[in-house]
């Protein structure tokens, strides 16, 4: 799946490179009838940054958090009402840094976690206005049909999750990963802005 432009509210930076803020994201998973499902929340369409986009719960690390895992727990509870209680439930999956060409930047650790048994999702109604459990492939299909707004990191993580069969498979895979920082680049050409990953043609 090709993403050829920054997401909603992501502005190109024409000045000095912005220092990325530390952030954390929780990819909460459950085993559905047809396979792995992930929790996505919809950001308020009125938000200037990523308004209307469907994302994994997460946000900037605050001083009181102390670390990325604690920030992910707090954001998950604030945005979706899901209480994991223990940072040990979170397994690091990846680390993504917003391209230097964008004005708003984050250095984000993505975690995977199993949804608590019987957990009820309760959105905050302010920052997030909707939530759904959905299989990664269904989310990507909805995006391709224009039925769901997704941003580049969400798309790429959903693509990775499509290859995993269950929550156990996802957690086992995460524990075996060597998490290295990934920093996509935005290349601006005659046809507009294009996002590319390390190793892809044009990155260097």
C-alpha positions, 0 to 999 in steps of 0.5 A: 500500500502506497502513502504519497502524502503526509497525514491530516494536519501534518505540515511540512517544515520550512524552518529549522528541524523540530526536535521530536517529542517523546511519545508512546503508543499502545497497540491493544490486541484481542483474538476475534472469531476471524483472527487477530483484532486491534483497537483503533480510536478515532481522533476528534475531526475538529483536531488540527493535528490528525483530525478524524484519523483512526489511530492506536491510543497514545500520545506524548510522554509527560514528566509524571509518566517517568517512562514510555510504558507508563505513558502508554498505559496512561494514554490508553486509559484516558483515550479508551478507558482500558486499564492494563494496570501493569507496564509488564503487560506492554511489550515493545514492538517498534520505535518510529521517529517522525520525518525531519521534514514535518513540523510536528515530530514525535519519537514514539515507542509502539507497544503491543499488549493483550486486551484485559478479559472483558475490557469495555472500551470507553472513549473520552469523547474529547480527544477521541470520538469513536473506537472499534475492534477491527482486524488489521486487514479490514482496517487496511481495506477500509482505508483503501476504499476511502472509508477510514482515514489512516496515517502512515505509521498506523498503516505500516503497523497494520500491515505488519500485524496482518501476518500475525495469527493471534495475540500470543503470536504477536506478543511472541514476535514482539519479544523476539524483535530487535527494536531499532529506530525507524525514521521515514523521509518525506520527499517533495517532488513535482507531484507532491510529497511522498513518504519513503522508508529506509531501504526504499529507493530514493531514501538516501 
